[in-house]
Amino acid sequence: MSLYGTMRTGVSGMNAQANRLSTVGDNIANASTAGYKKASTQFSSLILPSSEGSYNSGGVTTNVRYSISSQGTFTYTTSSTDLAINGRGFFIVQGSDGIEYLTRAGNFTGMSDGTLQNAAGFTLMGYQYSSTDDPTIVVNGFDGLTEINLSSGSLNAAASQTGILDVNLPSKEAIGYQKTTSLVAYDSQGNTRLLDFLYTKAADNTWTVDVKYEGTSILSQPFTPTANVTATGNLDSAAADGTTFQTTEIVYDTAGNARTLRYEYAKTAGAWSVNVFDGMTSATPLNAAPFAIPGGTLNTPATAPLGALAINFSGVTSVAGTTTVSAPSDGVGNVPTIEFDVNGQIVGPASVTTQAMVLGGAVFNGLTIDISGSTQLSSDFKVGNGKIDGNAASDVVGHEISQDGIVYLKYSNGKLEPKYRIAMADVQSPDQLKPLAGNVYSQSNDSGVIVMGYAANGSYGTILSGALEDSNVDIAEELTSMIESQRNYTANSKVFQTGSELMEVLVNLKR
């Protein structure tokens, strides 16, 4: 046995236990460091060639491993800029050297310039938010990243462009019934503009909707007066004399206004005839005498504001069966006509459009208002959903961060505007990342390439606002390791001491 080898082995064991004590010390010192991932020392033996009659002691070597992929618990705070990742992924931060790093330490604080920095002085990075497209991610690089800045929208005014207004129009009301509701919109300078929506029942299953600003219609729909009407259907030939049948249809006068034509069918002396009236209360028909059906075309004279009409009844039959006749017309009104089916569901149009205007030096955009969710049911008039985008001029009073990493600026008018999206990164082997000062990591040869993405997307975890990820250090476990290392270090020192004493005996044999 080599006494020198024995001493060398003892020194190797002491060095190994010293390394273990170093990681234990680091872990205990950072037990309260947000996002810290504990280090552990792994041992492996070194064996030297030996023979049957002589054993050469080897030693031990150490390898430090980091539990970076191990999720810590969460501590909830009162700061919305404290962020934690629940699941896989890392925040991307930039150091004072301008280089990007990965970290799980989300204890960010707003700085005087609006940026967010964590306790180690690293700045949070992300992408500018787009409501139409996700930012283009450079999968294996940091190009396109920008500092997230909470002061980037100190004063904001957004002009309105689109809106939604879904209402229920009461089917039980009489023709001519009107109801008004209003929505607030905003021009390019943030001034409020009140829009009035006037609904008028023009006929069964038919309503008009006009949009007015300060009493003047601002709809941009061009009109074409009605000239031709085509009636189709059947009048029951077996009906008794004296039977009457009434329908209503919409036509458009020379000013583009919707008007109700009232058709009154009557069975007399075994035959059907029709009188056509302008409106629900008119007692004087447009035709000089009852028009016999089946028949050809009834031509009515122009009676202001209606123009001359050609009403074709050649498609109306008179056979035994159900009496039902419809008479749709051509022409387009200056106020949209909303059509509903027999179930009270809207047939069209899906939206109405207003004109763009310049008001007091500000541009009031033409608006597209979605009305596709409107209904006509036997209930009172009711607004189901009504809103228009845009906002008045207002200051930033706060911010919110969603689970998918979208940073919203909160304005004094209560609206939230998305400004940034927090970027996240991941690698194939997180435990092989290279730890650096400041609780950050960089890519190593063994970690795999950095892959970019977003929170709550694919394998990436969600972001918790108002929370911090705790260190994954177990103090009890570290204290146990410290005691074990202390005992093992002492035992190895005894091996070295014993070898040294025997070496001294060997040297003294010469004397």
C-alpha positions, 0 to 999 in steps of 0.5 A, a space after each residue: 500500500 502506498 502511504 503517499 496514495 493514502 494521503 492523496 486520497 484523504 486530500 481528495 476526500 477533503 476537497 470533495 467535501 469542501 466543494 459540497 460544503 460550498 454548494 450547501 453554503 450557497 444554497 443556504 445563503 440564497 434560500 430567500 432569493 426569488 427564483 434561485 435554483 439549488 446546486 448539489 454536489 455529485 461524487 464519483 470515484 477515481 480508481 488507480 491500477 492495483 495488483 493482487 499484492 498492492 492496492 493503490 488508493 485513488 480518490 474522489 471527484 465532484 461534479 456540481 449540478 443545478 436543479 434549474 428545472 425544479 419548480 419552486 413554490 409561490 409567494 404572493 405579493 401586492 406588486 403587479 410587477 412581481 412575476 412568476 412562471 408556473 411551468 416551463 420557460 424563462 424570462 428574457 432579461 438584458 444586462 447592463 452589458 447589452 446581452 440577453 440572459 434567461 432567468 426565473 427571478 421575476 421580482 421586477 420593479 418599475 424604474 424612472 424611465 418606465 422599464 422593469 428591472 429585477 433585484 439584480 438589475 436586469 431589464 425585462 424584454 418582450 415584443 410590441 403587441 399587435 391586435 392582428 398578428 403575433 410578433 414574428 419570433 426569431 426562434 433561436 435568437 433574440 432579434 426583435 426584442 424590446 424593453 418593456 416600458 410602462 411609461 410608453 403611453 403617458 397620454 392616449 386618445 384612440 379614434 373609434 372605428 368599429 362597434 357592436 349593437 345587438 338589440 331585441 326589437 319587439 315583434 308585437 309592436 304596431 307598424 310605425 313604432 319607434 325606439 331610440 338608443 345611444 352609444 358614445 364614440 370618439 374622434 381622433 382627438 379623443 372628443 366624445 361623440 354621441 350617436 343615436 340609433 333610431 329603430 322604426 318598424 316598417 312592416 312585419 319582420 322589417 325594421 329600419 335603423 338610422 344613425 344620427 349625430 346631433 339630429 342629422 343622419 350620418 349613414 353613408 348608404 346611397 339610395 335608389 327609389 323603388 320602381 318595380 314590385 314582384 308579387 308571388 304566392 297564392 290566394 285560396 280559390 276555395 275561400 268564401 266570398 267576403 274573405 279578406 287578406 292583408 300584407 305589408 311590404 317596404 318600398 323606397 320613395 324618391 328621397 330614399 325613405 322607407 315606406 310601407 305599402 299595404 296590400 288588401 286582398 278581397 274575395 268577391 263574386 268568386 274572384 280575388 282583387 287587390 287594393 294597394 295603399 301608401 301607409 297603414 292609415 291611408 284610405 285611398 288606394 294608389 290604384 283607381 279600381 280594384 285590380 283583378 287577380 290572377 292578372 298582369 301588372 298594376 301600374 300606379 301613378 307617381 304620388 309624391 313622395 312615391 314615384 310610379 310603381 309597376 306591381 307585377 301580380 302575374 306570379 300570384 295564383 288562385 287555386 285551392 290551398 293556403 293564402 300567402 302572398 309576398 311582394 318584394 320590391 327593388 330599390 335601396 333606402 338611405 336608411 338600412 332595412 333590417 329583415 328578420 325571418 319567421 323565427 325572429 332571427 336577423 336575415 340582413 344586413 350584418 352591419 351598418 356604416 356611417 360617414 366620416 366627418 371633420 368636426 372641430 379640426 378632428 376626424 370622426 371616422 366612418 364607423 362599421 357597426 355590427 348588428 348581426 346579433 339583433 333579434 325580433 322576438 315578442 319581448 320589450 326593446 332591449 340592448 343585449 350588447 353595445 360598445 364602440 372601440 376607441 377612448 377619450 384622452 386619458 392618462 396612464 394610471 396603472 397596468 395589468 399583466 395577463 397569464 399569457 404575458 400581455 402587458 396592458 396599460 390602464 388609463 384613467 377612463 378605466 380602459 386597458 390597452 395592450 402594449 407589450 407581450 412578454 417573451 419567454 424562452 426554453 431549452 431542451 435541458 434546462 439543468 445544463 444551463 450555465 449559471 451566472 451572477 445575478 441569478 441568470 443563465 446563459 446557453 451552454 454546449 450541453 443545454 441545447 439551443 434557446 427556443 423562443 415563445 409565449 406564455 400559455 402557448 405550447 409547452 410554456 407555462 403561464 405568468 402569475 402577476 403579483 407572485 414570486 417563485 421561491 427558491 427551491 432550496 430545502 433548508 432541512 436538507 441542506 443542514 443535513 448535508 452540511 453535517 454529513 460533509 462536516 463528518 466526512 471531512 473530519 474522517 478524511 482528515 483522519 486518513 491524511 493524518 494517519 498516513 502522515 504519522 505512518 510516513 514519519 515512522 517510515 522516515 525515522 526507520 533510517 535513523 
